[in-house]
Amino acid sequence: MNKNNGEYLITRNNNTYEVIIGLEVHAQVLSESKLFSTSSTKFGSEPNTQVSLVDAAFPGMLPVINEHCIKQAIKTGIGLKAKINKRSIFDRKNYFYADLPQGYQISQYKNPIIGEGSVTLDMPNGEKNIAIERLHLEQDAGKSIHDIDPQNTLVDLNRSGVALMEIVSKPDLRSLDEVNAYIKKLRSIMRYLGTCDGNMQEGSLRADVNVSVRKKGDKELGTRCEIKNVNSIKFMQMAIDFEANRQVEIIEEGGSIDQETRLFDTKKNETRSMRSKEDAHDYRYFPDPDLLPLELNDNYIDEIRKNIPELPDEKKKRFIEKFKLSSYEANILVSDIDISKYFEEVSKNSDVKLATNWITGELFALLNEKNIEIKESPISSKNLSKLINLIKDGTISGKIAKSVFEIMREGDKDPITIVEEKGLRQQSDPKELENIINKVIAENPKNVDAYKSGKDKLFGFFVGQVMKNSNGKANPKLVNEILKKKLN
Amino acid sequence: MSNITDLKLVDLADKIKKKELSSFEVTNAFIERSKKSKKLNAYISENFENAINSSKIFDQKPDFEKKLPGIPIAVKDLFCTKNIRTTAGSKILENFIPTYESTVTQNLLDEGGIIIGKLNCDEFAMGSSNETSYFGNVQNPVAENLVPGGSSGGSSSALSAKLTPATIGTDTGGSIRQPASFTGTVGLKPTYGSCSRYGIVAFASSLDQAGPMTQDVKDCSLMLEIMSTYDIKDSTSVEFKRENYLNNLNDNIKGKKIGVPKEYRVDGMPKEIEELWEKGIKIIKENGGHIIDISLPNTNYALPTYYIVAPAEASSNLARYDGVKYGFRSKGENLIDMYEKTRSEGFGDEVKRRIMIGTYVLSSGYYDAYYLKAQKVRRLIKNDFDEAYKEVDAILTPSTPSSAFKIGEKLNDPVSMYLNDIFTVPINLAGLPAISIPAGHDKRGYPLGLQVIGKAFDEQNILNIAFSLEKNLSFKNNIIDWWLK
């Protein structure tokens, strides 16, 4: 593996191959109820407790579209800067499986609700746009469970009928880092919009990965393989890595790639053939006659557009302009909606620079250590803001602030109370400070002489002594001023 | 007083409201007659005991505001009925008992109706003679060993034999109108979107429509009024102003322009039907209506179009009967084997035939040539009607190209069977309302019907025209209760 200009290149026998990746991301729509029924979508409930007659495909049951899911798809489309199609059609994708009660999945085939769009990635060597081909709505299937009963496969239909957005990218991704950045960016946009919680552990975000390779410089795309249903960024990267190398090996040995669907075995870290193109299902797509074509008018779309929150790209721009943050800092702070919210809450009443440093420094370290999200932070934005204000107005020093932070993390205590209770308030009374300084000067005549004869570096020694004598509470700025006056 | 079971629906309701009859008396009379009529095989499931109880409960606290005050009704077994077995005429649903009620049957119940049983029908409503039912052939009360038509054959048989004062059917390609025509009764297929499809076992979703089957046009108006409601549970249900069909019923057709399509004069049509059509035309003229010759040029393509669209949808609609969740399940070595055995044993030949056709026309490589082409032709057929309706208010045709045939006569000739629907199918493809009323008899004495086709949601108009025709035709069904002897 060889990184060049951010591209993933594989070199064998003096041939250099570039790896071409496209993703079909399945994002579960954030919605209380399913796409065509009123059953709950809550994760982790007892099997088969969230199944309506529609979900289980009882005779005579009919799908009725959940308008909320339509709005969510439109919002996401706007977030992807994509074309919203005013007319879209729900089709039936026909196949038999035990966890597919209808015998078909309702999906969108030729006329998806969202057309072409794009996603901007911030890569180390600059921005890169990934083109989106389409976004369509579809039903999720139930779950077949093969490993509970030795004789039987068990079926849980709780997930059956849950709304998914399938977001299909063009084959624009060129490296594992780009895949990582793309998934994270999609997730971030959808979380800003509240259209998908992006929780990969719970399966709210999964992807089919299309991989092909071609000799560097070739114009034509190579034959691709599709790796089905990969459910973490790490596994996506591992699968792509394996698959790209597998394809290069085949080509180098004079073979050619068969278009096929493959599975990624996470235990063996390899992809395996699932079915070839010849064996591909004939899904017999046709428009679902139980549902009318979905027609949207401009007013409807405009109304949704009006209520779109500020998205990461715009927020980043604003942070840079308004708060004079660096691109790097802004990227970190906008990467997740909850982080950006926290930051804005803190910076609303506090110094922006300090807020940035404390959040990306102390707070992130704390969250990392505890392995928690910012939403679960033991320190509220309100209290962090207070702490920063205490530094800013000179009540405490940055160093004391760190020890206050250590106390806050144990129970979100108000930093003002902590400072009062522990008597940590900075000594800023010039009289008191002068007394301490006088004492330090009196106790160190040799050093005073040395300093006066030109050993400037000893200034730090005096500051240290004063701090020590004040139990660290002396206002360093004042100490500096008074010391300078006294010594010079 | 004449026999209770000879009374029309409207009269029964009237007599119950006037307390001349009780719900129990009426319910019991139809049930007793039904019990004596097993030879017809009109019922798949009887709900007699519960119905008697319901009638007694009604009589204890009668609500005379209802449109069907304690009136017993047997319904086609394609409507899911809560706690009453619903089979769709198929082995695969032989033991299926819904926990829910279809919207249409709920509407009947809400108006005081009492369900006395589930009526035989072709399996999944696929057939024109009721011979594809897993539960056996149904006799036409008109004559022994005559088919009652299909797919609502149990309904037409029970209605004409007076086992139920009225009934409901479903019509995908003629399944209400053709059996009505074969049994000398009235059958109406409403505009697509008029009656909710919720809880009706689906055959072809874009064509299926529930409708009333009754002794006369008045009863038909009352039933439609009850059945037709807007329903959010059916996305294809249409919100439009539904008339008070019975109150608004009148036989004044003065000035009405009635179209007569030349394409319906098919080769080999029996002379009696030709004459009957002329009789209808004459009546309309005599009553102040204008007859206008029209053309529906794509009529010839309706049948092939229908036999692509309907099986395509059916092949997908019937995929849910896989033995996994409910209904019949056969033992298999594995999942695929279980599917294959369940569906091989659970479905009858006609259903399998249509699943195969439907699967074929949707397959990649054939989709464009069949399904897509059929959709385009369907649009042309609808355009034909739109064009015609620029000139006329309604269209008059025969209901069927022949009268009822013998049981077994066409069973091994599916195409000849399919040809039976030639006059009814185009109306389903266009989503329009049409009513079949009994108009006369052929030389053997078998009933024949005339069909009045309307504009979308113009049911009142075709009911009025049918009402006028009915008055002037003075048709009398000469059923001699042969099965009771």
Contacts between the chains, C-beta under 8 A, distances in Angstrom:
chain1	res1	chain2	res2	distance
A	53	B	99	7.6
A	53	B	100	6.1
A	56	B	325	5.6
A	57	B	320	4.2
A	57	B	325	6.9
A	58	B	80	8.0
A	58	B	98	7.2
A	58	B	100	7.4
A	58	B	325	7.7
A	58	B	326	6.9
A	59	B	80	6.2
A	59	B	86	7.1
A	59	B	88	7.0
A	59	B	93	6.8
A	59	B	96	7.0
A	59	B	98	7.3
A	59	B	201	4.5
A	59	B	202	7.5
A	59	B	320	7.5
A	60	B	79	7.9
A	60	B	80	4.7
A	60	B	98	7.7
A	60	B	102	6.1
A	60	B	197	7.5
A	60	B	198	6.7
A	60	B	199	4.2
A	60	B	200	5.1
A	60	B	201	5.3
A	60	B	202	6.6
A	61	B	198	7.7
A	61	B	199	7.7
A	62	B	197	6.4
A	62	B	198	5.6
A	62	B	233	6.3
A	62	B	234	5.4
A	62	B	235	6.6
A	63	B	235	6.9
A	64	B	232	6.6
A	64	B	233	6.2
A	64	B	234	7.9
A	64	B	235	5.5
A	65	B	235	6.7
A	92	B	316	5.4
A	94	B	315	7.8
A	94	B	316	5.4
A	94	B	319	6.4
A	94	B	362	7.4
A	96	B	319	6.7
A	96	B	322	6.5
A	96	B	336	7.9
A	96	B	339	5.9
A	98	B	322	7.9
A	98	B	324	5.4
A	98	B	335	5.8
A	101	B	320	6.3
A	101	B	324	7.2
A	101	B	325	5.9
A	102	B	319	6.7
A	102	B	320	5.4
A	103	B	316	7.0
A	103	B	318	7.9
A	103	B	319	2.3
A	103	B	320	5.1
A	103	B	322	6.3
A	104	B	316	5.5
A	104	B	319	6.0
A	153	B	335	7.2
A	155	B	324	7.2
A	282	B	363	5.6
A	282	B	364	5.1
A	284	B	315	7.8
A	284	B	316	7.4
A	284	B	359	6.8
A	284	B	362	3.8
A	284	B	363	6.2
A	284	B	364	7.5
A	284	B	367	7.6
A	285	B	362	7.8
A	286	B	312	6.4
A	286	B	313	8.0
A	286	B	316	7.2
A	286	B	362	5.6
A	286	B	367	7.5
A	286	B	371	6.1
A	288	B	205	8.0
A	289	B	204	7.5
A	289	B	205	3.8
A	289	B	206	3.8
A	289	B	236	7.8
A	289	B	313	5.5
A	290	B	202	7.9
A	290	B	205	5.1
A	290	B	235	6.3
A	290	B	236	6.9
A	291	B	235	5.3
A	291	B	236	7.9
A	292	B	235	5.9
A	292	B	236	6.4
